[in-house]
Amino acid sequence: MAVFPSKKFRGTGPAASSSLASRYRAMMAKRPFLLFGLPFMAVVVAGSFVLTPATAIRYEKHDRKVRQMTRDEELGVGKAGRRVDMKEEYYRLSAKDLDNWEQKRVKRLAGENDGIL
């Protein structure tokens, strides 16, 4: 059975010491924030600026589907009848004879309290 050497293999010759990976590892040991932390934070901040318009588009699309109804649309929903005008309804109701009216009690069901003391 072969015994593994205790030293790590770093390559041989001038090509191994001048490679990009070996230079990056050496600089990373000296300045970890500059070579790892700063690029990471830059990606997070840049992602925030990129995703903000995408989120705005999402909410604008939702707002186009769900919008507030106007008063006229509310009155017309579910009715196939005539259009309602508030002034016309006021004059139509005030034209009735409001002085001659009679109060009538609603017939109660059997066993129901009629409210008379």
VENSULRA-V781676 format. One record per residue. N is the residue number from 1. RES is the residue in one letter. SS is DSSP state (2 for helix, 1 for strand, 0 for the rest). PSI is psi as a letter, one per 20 degrees, with the letter a starting at -180 (999 if undefined). OMEGA is omega in degrees with one decimal (NA if undefined). Layout:
n=N res=RES ss=SS psi=PSI omega=OMEGA
n=N res=RES ss=SS psi=PSI omega=OMEGA
This chain:
n=1 res=M ss=0 psi=p omega=-176.9
n=2 res=A ss=0 psi=q omega=177.8
n=3 res=V ss=0 psi=p omega=-180.0
n=4 res=F ss=0 psi=p omega=179.4
n=5 res=P ss=0 psi=q omega=-178.3
n=6 res=S ss=0 psi=h omega=178.5
n=7 res=K ss=0 psi=q omega=176.2
n=8 res=K ss=0 psi=q omega=178.9
n=9 res=F ss=0 psi=p omega=-179.8
n=10 res=R ss=0 psi=j omega=-177.8
n=11 res=G ss=0 psi=r omega=-179.3
n=12 res=T ss=0 psi=q omega=173.8
n=13 res=G ss=0 psi=r omega=-177.3
n=14 res=P ss=2 psi=h omega=-178.8
n=15 res=A ss=2 psi=h omega=-177.9
n=16 res=A ss=2 psi=h omega=-178.1
n=17 res=S ss=2 psi=i omega=-178.4
n=18 res=S ss=0 psi=j omega=-179.1
n=19 res=S ss=0 psi=q omega=-178.0
n=20 res=L ss=2 psi=g omega=-178.6
n=21 res=A ss=2 psi=g omega=-178.8
n=22 res=S ss=2 psi=h omega=177.0
n=23 res=R ss=2 psi=h omega=178.4
n=24 res=Y ss=2 psi=g omega=178.3
n=25 res=R ss=2 psi=g omega=-179.3
n=26 res=A ss=2 psi=g omega=179.1
n=27 res=M ss=2 psi=h omega=179.6
n=28 res=M ss=2 psi=h omega=178.4
n=29 res=A ss=2 psi=h omega=-178.8
n=30 res=K ss=2 psi=g omega=-175.8
n=31 res=R ss=0 psi=m omega=-176.6
n=32 res=P ss=2 psi=h omega=-179.4
n=33 res=F ss=2 psi=g omega=-176.9
n=34 res=L ss=2 psi=h omega=-175.8
n=35 res=L ss=2 psi=i omega=178.3
n=36 res=F ss=2 psi=g omega=-175.1
n=37 res=G ss=2 psi=g omega=-178.7
n=38 res=L ss=2 psi=g omega=176.0
n=39 res=P ss=2 psi=h omega=179.0
n=40 res=F ss=2 psi=g omega=178.9
n=41 res=M ss=2 psi=h omega=177.9
n=42 res=A ss=2 psi=h omega=177.8
n=43 res=V ss=2 psi=h omega=179.4
n=44 res=V ss=2 psi=g omega=-179.8
n=45 res=V ss=2 psi=g omega=178.5
n=46 res=A ss=2 psi=h omega=177.0
n=47 res=G ss=2 psi=h omega=177.3
n=48 res=S ss=2 psi=g omega=179.5
n=49 res=F ss=2 psi=h omega=179.2
n=50 res=V ss=2 psi=h omega=-175.9
n=51 res=L ss=2 psi=i omega=180.0
n=52 res=T ss=2 psi=g omega=177.0
n=53 res=P ss=2 psi=h omega=179.0
n=54 res=A ss=2 psi=h omega=178.0
n=55 res=T ss=2 psi=h omega=178.8
n=56 res=A ss=2 psi=g omega=177.7
n=57 res=I ss=2 psi=h omega=-179.8
n=58 res=R ss=2 psi=g omega=-178.6
n=59 res=Y ss=2 psi=h omega=175.7
n=60 res=E ss=2 psi=h omega=177.7
n=61 res=K ss=2 psi=g omega=178.1
n=62 res=H ss=2 psi=h omega=-179.9
n=63 res=D ss=2 psi=h omega=177.3
n=64 res=R ss=2 psi=h omega=-179.9
n=65 res=K ss=2 psi=g omega=-176.4
n=66 res=V ss=0 psi=o omega=-179.3
n=67 res=R ss=0 psi=r omega=-178.7
n=68 res=Q ss=0 psi=p omega=-178.8
n=69 res=M ss=0 psi=q omega=175.1
n=70 res=T ss=0 psi=r omega=-178.6
n=71 res=R ss=2 psi=g omega=179.8
n=72 res=D ss=2 psi=h omega=178.4
n=73 res=E ss=2 psi=h omega=178.3
n=74 res=E ss=2 psi=g omega=-178.2
n=75 res=L ss=2 psi=h omega=-176.6
n=76 res=G ss=2 psi=i omega=-176.5
n=77 res=V ss=0 psi=p omega=175.0
n=78 res=G ss=0 psi=j omega=-179.8
n=79 res=K ss=0 psi=p omega=177.5
n=80 res=A ss=0 psi=j omega=-176.9
n=81 res=G ss=0 psi=b omega=-176.1
n=82 res=R ss=0 psi=r omega=176.5
n=83 res=R ss=0 psi=q omega=-176.2
n=84 res=V ss=0 psi=p omega=174.2
n=85 res=D ss=0 psi=p omega=-173.8
n=86 res=M ss=2 psi=h omega=179.3
n=87 res=K ss=2 psi=g omega=179.3
n=88 res=E ss=2 psi=g omega=178.8
n=89 res=E ss=2 psi=h omega=179.2
n=90 res=Y ss=2 psi=g omega=-179.2
n=91 res=Y ss=2 psi=h omega=178.6
n=92 res=R ss=2 psi=g omega=-179.5
n=93 res=L ss=2 psi=h omega=-179.3
n=94 res=S ss=2 psi=i omega=179.1
n=95 res=A ss=0 psi=i omega=178.9
n=96 res=K ss=0 psi=q omega=-179.1
n=97 res=D ss=0 psi=o omega=-177.0
n=98 res=L ss=0 psi=i omega=-179.6
n=99 res=D ss=0 psi=h omega=-177.3
n=100 res=N ss=0 psi=n omega=176.9
n=101 res=W ss=0 psi=q omega=-176.2
n=102 res=E ss=0 psi=p omega=178.7
n=103 res=Q ss=0 psi=p omega=-178.6
n=104 res=K ss=0 psi=p omega=178.0
n=105 res=R ss=0 psi=q omega=177.8
n=106 res=V ss=0 psi=p omega=179.9
n=107 res=K ss=0 psi=p omega=-177.8
n=108 res=R ss=0 psi=q omega=175.6
n=109 res=L ss=0 psi=r omega=-178.9
n=110 res=A ss=0 psi=p omega=178.7
n=111 res=G ss=0 psi=i omega=-179.5
n=112 res=E ss=0 psi=q omega=-179.7
n=113 res=N ss=0 psi=p omega=-177.9
n=114 res=D ss=0 psi=i omega=175.7
n=115 res=G ss=0 psi=j omega=178.2
n=116 res=I ss=0 psi=p omega=-179.9
n=117 res=L ss=0 psi=999 omega=NA
